Each structure stands twice: as C-alpha cells, then as structure tokens.
Amino acid sequence: MDSVDTGAGAGDIERIRTLSSTVREIVDGLPGRVQRVTVRAGELSVDLSFHTPEGGTSAAAAPAAAAPAVPAAAAAEAGDGTAGEAVRAPLVGTFYGRPSPDEPPFVEVGDVVEEGQQVALIEAMKLFNAVTAAVRGRIAKVHVADGDMVEYDQPLFDLVPEG
C-alpha cells in the first residue's frame, strides 16, 4: 500500500488491521495492477487507482463510488446437469442480488444475460463491486441469497451459455 493515514489511537488498531485486511482482499480481486491505495481509519475511507488489463487506469473510492465490474466465471455443471459456467465471487464480501432492497433482482432463474451484463453486487467495506457475466447465457441456478457472506471464488450462479 502506498499510504496509510490512521490518525488513530491505540484503541483503533484492531479496526485498522481489519480495514487493511479487507483492502488487501479488494486489491487481490481487482482486474489490473494497483497503482495507488490510500487508507484512512477516520470514517474508514478507501481510495484505489489501478491499471486495467486493457492498459487504461481506473479508480474507485469508498463509500461514495463503486469499483469496476469484475467478470467472474469458470467452467461448471449447471443446476439442471448441463455443462455451463459458474459465475463466481471475485472477492470476499456481502452478496446483493438487487441494486437496492426495493428494486427487482438483477437476474432470476431463466433470464438470458449478455456478456458483461451485471448480475449482482458484492460489498466489502462499503465498496460495491459489480459482478458481471463473462459469457452470454441463461441463468440456471442462484446459489446465494441477498445478504449472504460469500468467499472468494464461491459459485454465485450457474449460467448455461447460449449462442
């Protein structure tokens, strides 16, 4: 990490350690090389800047802004037994299948999604990370519910690729 500005007393050390650990998990889940990370314990602020695989630079800050969409898929067997893709958690955090509690889910079983379409959010330290489909396909199964804690690489959805 480039900078850590805690401004904290001895009683805040555990909170800072937890924040730093979570920031490490977020950084490990980013799709590019980290350029800058700033962590502040007062109000638990996180600021990230990184190079994307395409060569550009992206930035994310918490809590106001969200990190970029992270495609998360791997070969799997869909809930109906057909070969498919498992959309997996790109980082540890809280799973949300809808943009807000009063809105409909991003996707439901049977929906056809396009490559790059957002299918969920994962929150880690008030930083919301979009989870996207890596391929066009039909949602065959949802493995987690809103508010569930998810682990890195945990299957979230089964997706059966379509033409």
Backbone bond lengths (Angstrom), bond angles and torsions (degrees), N, CA, C in turn:
res aa  C-N    CA-C-N  psi(-1)  N-CA   C-N-CA  omega(-1)  CA-C   N-CA-C  phi
1 M - - - 1.438 - - 1.511 108.81 -
2 D 1.321 116.01 142.52 1.437 119.92 -176.95 1.515 113.26 -76.27
3 S 1.332 117.04 -41.04 1.453 118.23 -178.69 1.509 110.33 -147.63
4 V 1.318 114.74 146.43 1.455 122.07 174.46 1.514 106.25 -134.70
5 D 1.333 117.50 115.43 1.448 123.42 -179.74 1.517 106.64 -116.44
6 T 1.338 117.39 92.76 1.450 119.46 -173.27 1.509 113.72 -82.84
7 G 1.331 118.36 -44.82 1.452 120.64 -176.23 1.517 110.91 55.66
8 A 1.332 116.90 29.96 1.459 121.20 -171.66 1.515 111.58 -116.33
9 G 1.317 115.23 154.44 1.446 121.41 174.76 1.517 110.38 -88.94
10 A 1.323 115.69 -176.88 1.460 121.15 -177.06 1.531 112.34 -60.13
11 G 1.315 118.10 -31.09 1.464 121.37 -179.56 1.517 113.86 -69.60
12 D 1.330 117.94 -17.34 1.468 121.72 -178.27 1.523 113.37 -93.39
13 I 1.313 118.39 -1.18 1.467 121.71 -174.70 1.521 111.76 -58.16
14 E 1.326 118.67 -43.67 1.469 120.73 -178.88 1.524 110.91 -65.51
15 R 1.322 117.48 -39.67 1.462 121.26 177.69 1.530 110.44 -63.06
16 I 1.315 116.70 -39.63 1.464 121.25 178.45 1.521 110.21 -66.39
17 R 1.325 117.64 -41.92 1.467 121.10 177.93 1.529 110.71 -61.50
18 T 1.323 116.55 -43.89 1.459 120.63 178.91 1.527 110.64 -62.82
19 L 1.327 116.87 -45.24 1.460 120.94 178.19 1.519 110.69 -60.72
20 S 1.324 117.19 -45.14 1.465 120.84 -179.64 1.517 111.49 -62.60
21 S 1.320 117.21 -40.64 1.459 121.48 178.22 1.524 110.84 -63.48
22 T 1.326 116.99 -42.65 1.453 120.75 179.35 1.519 111.04 -66.92
23 V 1.331 116.89 -39.58 1.467 120.35 177.13 1.525 109.46 -60.90
24 R 1.322 117.94 -40.72 1.464 121.44 178.36 1.527 109.94 -60.03
25 E 1.342 117.84 -42.41 1.468 121.28 178.16 1.525 110.70 -63.06
26 I 1.331 117.27 -41.05 1.462 121.15 178.69 1.520 109.72 -63.82
27 V 1.319 116.59 -47.56 1.469 121.45 -178.90 1.522 110.25 -60.10
28 D 1.321 116.88 -42.68 1.462 120.60 179.95 1.528 111.84 -63.64
29 G 1.334 117.99 -25.23 1.459 121.47 -179.34 1.523 114.57 -91.66
30 L 1.336 117.51 -3.38 1.464 119.76 -179.38 1.518 111.14 -71.68
31 P 1.327 117.24 150.57 1.460 120.89 -176.89 1.528 114.24 -83.05
32 G 1.304 118.70 8.98 1.463 120.33 -178.39 1.519 111.92 -150.45
33 R 1.334 115.78 -177.76 1.458 123.11 -178.59 1.528 109.63 -80.24
34 V 1.332 116.97 130.04 1.456 121.96 -178.17 1.525 109.91 -71.37
35 Q 1.333 114.71 132.48 1.461 121.07 177.80 1.524 110.07 -99.52
36 R 1.355 116.88 -42.04 1.459 120.87 -177.60 1.520 109.77 -151.41
37 V 1.330 116.03 139.67 1.459 122.56 173.46 1.520 107.62 -132.79
38 T 1.325 117.07 129.67 1.458 122.05 175.13 1.518 107.29 -123.84
39 V 1.322 117.20 132.36 1.457 122.57 179.38 1.519 107.99 -126.42
40 R 1.338 117.24 132.50 1.465 121.98 175.83 1.515 107.78 -127.76
41 A 1.307 118.92 129.60 1.461 121.59 -179.36 1.524 111.56 -74.57
42 G 1.350 118.61 -35.79 1.456 121.35 177.25 1.516 109.82 -63.85
43 E 1.318 118.54 114.87 1.459 125.67 -176.09 1.531 112.55 67.34
44 L 1.326 118.85 11.92 1.463 124.78 173.89 1.522 113.50 48.58
45 S 1.297 117.01 58.15 1.454 122.75 -178.49 1.529 110.55 -91.70
46 V 1.346 117.13 140.37 1.461 123.35 177.07 1.526 107.54 -130.70
47 D 1.332 117.38 133.70 1.459 122.71 178.01 1.521 107.50 -130.02
48 L 1.336 117.62 123.83 1.459 122.47 -177.34 1.517 110.59 -123.31
49 S 1.318 116.84 142.01 1.454 122.57 171.70 1.518 106.43 -136.14
50 F 1.346 116.96 132.49 1.460 119.62 -176.06 1.512 110.90 -149.69
51 H 1.328 115.40 157.95 1.459 122.46 176.13 1.516 108.11 -88.31
52 T 1.329 116.47 132.32 1.457 120.90 177.98 1.524 109.28 -84.22
53 P 1.341 117.78 160.46 1.468 120.42 178.59 1.529 112.59 -58.12
54 E 1.340 117.63 -25.37 1.455 121.06 179.70 1.522 111.78 -79.38
55 G 1.333 118.17 -4.01 1.451 121.36 177.08 1.515 114.49 100.41
56 G 1.328 119.63 -6.78 1.457 121.98 178.75 1.513 110.81 -85.28
57 T 1.313 115.96 178.91 1.452 121.20 176.85 1.514 108.31 -117.98
58 S 1.323 116.78 137.43 1.452 122.28 176.61 1.507 108.25 -123.90
59 A 1.315 115.37 158.42 1.455 120.27 178.08 1.510 108.91 -136.74
60 A 1.323 115.80 150.79 1.449 121.72 176.37 1.510 108.14 -144.31
61 A 1.310 116.44 146.70 1.456 121.02 178.33 1.510 108.32 -137.63
62 A 1.307 116.75 151.71 1.446 120.85 176.83 1.516 107.41 -119.15
63 P 1.297 120.95 146.05 1.446 125.32 0.91 1.521 114.81 -91.10
64 A 1.316 119.86 -5.36 1.455 121.62 -169.62 1.522 114.53 -71.91
65 A 1.325 119.57 -37.78 1.458 121.11 -174.59 1.509 110.66 -114.26
66 A 1.320 116.03 163.26 1.458 121.35 -179.76 1.508 110.27 -107.47
67 A 1.318 115.45 154.10 1.455 120.71 175.92 1.518 108.84 -73.89
68 P 1.347 117.82 165.09 1.450 120.45 -179.20 1.522 111.65 -68.17
69 A 1.315 115.25 160.02 1.453 120.39 177.27 1.520 109.45 -62.76
70 V 1.321 116.10 137.19 1.458 121.27 -178.59 1.511 108.48 -118.68
71 P 1.354 119.49 107.99 1.457 119.32 176.79 1.521 109.28 -62.22
72 A 1.304 116.90 135.69 1.457 120.19 -178.26 1.516 109.03 -139.71
73 A 1.316 117.63 99.13 1.457 120.60 179.48 1.515 110.31 -147.52
74 A 1.323 115.51 153.70 1.457 121.37 176.14 1.516 107.55 -155.11
75 A 1.316 116.68 159.23 1.461 120.41 -179.55 1.520 109.88 -60.76
76 A 1.322 116.27 140.34 1.465 120.98 -178.87 1.511 109.04 -159.89
77 E 1.324 115.48 175.10 1.457 120.53 171.67 1.507 106.39 -106.60
78 A 1.322 116.79 124.30 1.455 121.66 -178.07 1.517 110.52 -66.71
79 G 1.334 115.78 164.90 1.454 121.57 -178.00 1.514 113.63 -57.52
80 D 1.346 117.98 -25.24 1.462 120.49 -179.94 1.529 112.41 -92.98
81 G 1.340 117.44 8.66 1.447 121.27 176.45 1.520 114.85 90.33
82 T 1.327 117.79 -5.07 1.461 119.78 179.05 1.520 109.98 -84.84
83 A 1.339 115.02 153.98 1.459 118.84 177.91 1.513 108.40 -66.17
84 G 1.312 117.11 142.55 1.458 119.78 -178.30 1.507 111.70 -163.36
85 E 1.319 114.28 -160.44 1.449 123.18 179.94 1.525 107.84 -117.70
86 A 1.318 116.40 139.66 1.457 120.25 171.82 1.519 106.76 -99.25
87 V 1.313 116.88 120.41 1.459 120.32 172.00 1.517 105.22 -80.05
88 R 1.329 116.03 120.08 1.466 121.71 -171.91 1.516 111.89 -113.49
89 A 1.314 116.04 156.81 1.459 122.03 179.09 1.534 109.83 -68.54
90 P 1.346 117.02 125.57 1.461 119.67 179.46 1.520 113.31 -80.64
91 L 1.351 117.76 -8.14 1.457 121.57 178.65 1.522 109.11 -163.22
92 V 1.305 116.20 170.54 1.460 123.18 177.31 1.520 108.45 -80.30
93 G 1.332 117.09 136.49 1.461 119.58 177.58 1.509 111.85 169.71
94 T 1.330 115.18 -162.13 1.464 122.18 179.84 1.521 108.86 -100.20
95 F 1.326 116.60 128.15 1.460 123.60 -178.17 1.522 110.57 -83.79
96 Y 1.338 115.37 135.10 1.461 121.32 172.17 1.522 108.67 -131.11
97 G 1.319 116.68 123.78 1.448 122.07 -179.01 1.518 113.35 -93.54
98 R 1.334 117.09 3.46 1.457 121.72 179.18 1.525 109.25 -140.77
99 P 1.343 117.59 153.53 1.469 120.47 -177.16 1.533 112.97 -64.54
100 S 1.326 117.57 -32.50 1.463 122.67 175.61 1.522 107.53 -155.43
101 P 1.329 117.92 162.51 1.471 120.16 -175.05 1.527 114.67 -58.22
102 D 1.332 118.00 -27.20 1.462 120.10 -177.02 1.529 113.66 -98.24
103 E 1.329 117.38 10.22 1.465 121.51 178.87 1.524 110.46 -111.30
104 P 1.343 117.20 157.94 1.472 119.72 178.88 1.526 111.13 -68.83
105 P 1.339 116.82 161.20 1.465 120.46 179.62 1.526 111.86 -62.11
106 F 1.340 115.47 153.81 1.463 120.36 174.34 1.528 109.52 -57.98
107 V 1.343 116.50 -45.31 1.464 122.04 -179.77 1.520 110.00 -145.23
108 E 1.333 114.76 157.62 1.459 121.81 175.12 1.522 108.01 -134.56
109 V 1.332 116.85 163.72 1.460 121.05 178.18 1.522 108.81 -55.63
110 G 1.339 115.34 132.02 1.455 121.77 -179.44 1.521 113.46 98.95
111 D 1.333 117.83 -19.62 1.470 120.54 178.75 1.520 110.47 -67.61
112 V 1.327 115.56 143.17 1.462 121.43 172.79 1.520 106.93 -98.35
113 V 1.338 116.15 127.99 1.458 121.76 -179.56 1.522 109.57 -114.82
114 E 1.306 115.11 153.05 1.455 121.69 177.69 1.520 110.01 -94.93
115 E 1.335 116.68 156.44 1.459 121.02 174.59 1.522 108.44 -56.05
116 G 1.328 116.40 130.83 1.457 121.55 179.28 1.515 114.88 87.32
117 Q 1.331 117.80 -6.29 1.471 121.17 -179.80 1.522 109.73 -71.57
118 Q 1.320 116.28 137.24 1.458 121.21 177.64 1.520 109.77 -70.50
119 V 1.350 115.70 131.94 1.459 120.83 -179.82 1.522 112.61 -118.16
120 A 1.346 117.34 -13.70 1.457 120.73 -178.59 1.522 110.17 -170.10
121 L 1.333 115.21 176.24 1.461 123.60 172.13 1.517 108.33 -128.00
122 I 1.316 116.13 147.56 1.458 120.85 169.78 1.522 107.04 -126.53
123 E 1.333 115.15 125.58 1.463 120.60 -179.73 1.523 110.01 -100.46
124 A 1.321 115.10 131.40 1.464 121.52 173.24 1.525 106.50 -135.85
125 M 1.306 117.98 114.92 1.468 123.85 -179.72 1.526 111.29 54.25
126 K 1.311 116.83 48.21 1.465 124.46 177.96 1.521 113.93 63.68
127 L 1.325 116.37 14.43 1.457 121.45 173.77 1.518 106.56 -103.69
128 F 1.330 117.39 118.52 1.450 122.03 -177.19 1.520 109.90 -94.03
129 N 1.324 116.08 124.42 1.458 123.47 -178.08 1.519 108.79 -111.53
130 A 1.324 116.73 122.10 1.454 121.36 178.83 1.528 109.19 -74.40
131 V 1.321 116.10 135.25 1.462 122.38 173.88 1.520 106.21 -105.33
132 T 1.337 116.77 128.36 1.457 120.71 -176.91 1.519 111.25 -121.77
133 A 1.327 115.08 158.30 1.463 121.38 176.30 1.527 108.68 -76.76
134 A 1.317 116.70 134.82 1.469 121.13 179.62 1.528 111.85 -83.14
135 V 1.334 116.39 -20.00 1.468 121.22 -179.42 1.528 109.19 -139.71
136 R 1.339 116.39 162.23 1.461 121.28 173.60 1.527 107.37 -74.51
137 G 1.325 117.07 135.47 1.456 119.06 179.46 1.516 113.30 -178.22
138 R 1.330 114.35 -178.41 1.465 123.04 -178.71 1.522 109.23 -106.20
139 I 1.329 116.63 132.87 1.465 121.87 177.37 1.529 107.63 -70.48
140 A 1.335 116.35 117.86 1.459 121.11 -178.56 1.530 112.52 -99.00
141 K 1.341 116.74 -28.24 1.462 119.61 -177.97 1.518 109.25 -159.33
142 V 1.341 115.68 144.24 1.460 122.36 172.93 1.524 106.20 -110.74
143 H 1.347 116.68 124.43 1.463 120.92 -174.80 1.523 114.21 -92.40
144 V 1.332 118.93 -18.30 1.461 120.92 -174.51 1.523 110.39 -132.21
145 A 1.321 116.42 161.32 1.463 122.40 -179.80 1.526 109.93 -111.94
146 D 1.317 115.63 160.02 1.461 120.58 176.64 1.525 110.59 -51.33
147 G 1.319 115.15 134.38 1.453 120.82 177.48 1.516 114.70 87.62
148 D 1.334 118.14 -7.48 1.466 120.55 178.58 1.526 110.00 -69.81
149 M 1.310 116.74 141.52 1.462 121.62 171.07 1.521 106.97 -78.43
150 V 1.319 116.03 135.45 1.455 120.32 178.93 1.524 109.75 -122.72
151 E 1.304 115.67 152.02 1.459 123.57 178.04 1.519 109.43 -98.71
152 Y 1.314 116.50 159.33 1.452 121.46 175.17 1.526 109.67 -55.54
153 D 1.318 118.09 133.44 1.454 126.30 176.14 1.536 113.66 71.25
154 Q 1.322 118.33 9.87 1.463 121.44 176.88 1.530 109.40 -71.48
155 P 1.329 118.85 135.14 1.468 120.34 176.87 1.532 110.70 -62.77
156 L 1.327 116.05 132.09 1.459 122.34 177.37 1.524 110.97 -106.16
157 F 1.335 116.31 -43.34 1.465 123.49 -178.60 1.517 108.93 -139.70
158 D 1.340 116.14 152.50 1.465 121.75 165.07 1.513 105.74 -100.66
159 L 1.318 116.20 132.05 1.457 123.30 -176.91 1.525 108.61 -126.74
160 V 1.329 117.30 120.65 1.462 122.11 177.79 1.529 107.71 -94.30
161 P 1.341 116.90 114.54 1.470 119.42 -178.20 1.531 112.15 -58.99
162 E 1.328 115.53 142.46 1.467 122.27 176.38 1.510 108.76 -128.74
163 G 1.344 115.15 141.55 1.459 126.60 -179.94 1.451 115.26 -21.72
